[in-house]
């Protein structure tokens, strides 16, 4: 078996593309990638790979900024937040709950992901401070307060969330809730065409 190869110097573009693809598309952490490289007698420190990923992020930053500006200049956005477990580098293997705030322009299909440690109003308030137009959300109260502080934001509800309430209401008032669900069905049929 050949001697182990020790990685030195700057990592090449193809290798960096591989690292980033494995990490963000296939959810393969750097320590697992390192293990795979070691199995093939290639020794690359996790810190070297992390530096490479950071370099890719720095290189892409102007593109991300331009896409973000374009997205938030839209007159119609959809917004939502989802909890995600985040590994804490200071606590061996422990995770904390973070939130990925996602904004989408239905007109262009562009999407912007904004990680925040919490579910408070700071993130949306910062990103949407200059936004003017329709913001479609699930009705989370943070968005209500945001629209009160920025009258240029017009809130629009989410039909899927509204429909869910009628679906749940079938247990209490089946005839009227079922009729409402029929209206939703007609609306969805109309939207499809």
N, C-alpha and C positions, 0 to 999 in steps of 0.2 A: 504494500500500500504506500502511495507517495506521501512525502512529508506534508504536514498541514501548511496551507498557504496563509500567510498573514497579510491582511488588507492594510495598505498604507496609502497616504495621500488622499487626494480628492477622488470621490466616487464619481464614476461616469454617469452621463445623462440616462442611458438605458437602464443602468442598475438602479438609479434613483427612481425612475418611472416604475420599475418593478417593485421597489420597496413601498412606494406610496400606494400603488394599486393593491398590493397584498394587504397593506394596513387599513386602507379606507374602503376599498371595494369588497374585499374578502374577509375583513375583520380579523386579520392575522397580526397579533401584537409583535413588536420587534423582538422580544425575547424568544418567541416561538420561531420567528424567521431565523434568528441566530442559531437556534438548535438545528434547523434544517441545513443551514450552511455548514455547521460543524460536522453533520453526518456526511457531508460531501468534502470534508477536509478543507473547508474555507473558514478561517477564523476572523470574524468581523465583530468588533465590540458593539454592544447595544448603544453605547454613547456615540460611536461613530455613525451608526445608522440614524440615531436621533438627530444628530447634527445635520445629516443629509436631508432628512425630512424637513427640518427647520429651514434649510437652504431652499428647498422646493417651495415651501410656504412663502418665504420672503420673495422669491422670484415671481410667484403668481399674485402677490399682493396688489400690484397696479391693475391687473385684470379683474380681480375680485372687487376692488374699489369702483372700477368703471361699471361692472355689472350691477353692483349694489346701487349706485347712483341712478342707473337706467331703470332698475326695478322700482325704486321709491319715487321716481318721477311719473309712474303710472297713475292713472286716475281711479283704478280699481284694484284693490289687493285683497287677498284672503290671508288670515292670520290664525295661527293655532300654536299651542305649546304642548309638549309631551315630556313626561318624566323619563330620565335615563339614569342608569347606574354608572357612576364614574369612579374608576379606581383612584384611590388616593395614594400618591407616591410617598407620602410621609407615614402611612400606616400599612404595614406589610399585608398586601392582598385585600385590604378593606375597601369598601366602596361607600360613596355617599350619593344622595339623590340630587341630581342636577336637572336642568330643564333645557330642552332644545326648542327655541322659538323659531317657527317657520313662517316665512312670508312668501306668497306666490302671486304672480300676476297671471290671471287666466288668459289675458289677451296674448301674451308672449310665451307663456309656459315657464318663464324664469322663476327660480326659487332661490331664496336666501335663508341660510341656517345661521342662527345666532345663539350660541351657548351662553347660558347664565346659571349661576349657582342657585338661584331661587326663582320663585314664581311671582315675584312682586312686579310693580309697575315700572321700575327703573329701566329695564331693557326696552320694552315697547315705547316708553316715553322718549328715550334717547333716539331710537331708530325712526320713530314716526313724528318727531318734533316739527319737521317741515313738510310732512305729507299733507296733501290736499286731495280729497276724493272719497270714494266709497271704500270702507273697510268691512269685509264680511268675516264674522267670527262666530263662535259657538255661544256667545252670551256671557263669557267669563267676565266678572265684575271689573277687572282691571281695564278692559276695553271701554266700559261705560265711563269710568273716571277719565280716561284718556280723551274721549270725545267731548266731555264736559270742559276740559282744560284747553282743547284745541277745536274750536267751532268749525274749522275747515274739514274735519273728519266727519263723515256721515256713516253711521253704523248700519250695517245690513246683517240680518240674522241668517242662520244656516237652516235650510229646509230639512236636512237630515235630522238635526237636533229637534226641530219642531215636530217632525213626523214621529219621532221616538216617543214623545209625550202622549200622542194620540194612540200609539200602539200600546203603551202601558195602560192607558185609560180604558181599554177594552174590558178590563176586569171589572171596572166600576159602572160603565155605561156603554155596553157593547153596541147598541144600535147607532148612537151618535158618533162614537169613536170610529166605528167601522165605516160609516158614511164619510167621515173626514179622511180616512185612509184611501177611500175610493177617489176623492178629489186629488189627493197627493199622487195617486197612480195616474190620473188623467194629466196632471201637470207634468209628471216625469215622461209620459208618452209624448206630450206636446214638445217638451224640451228635446227629446231624442230626435224628433223630426225637424 
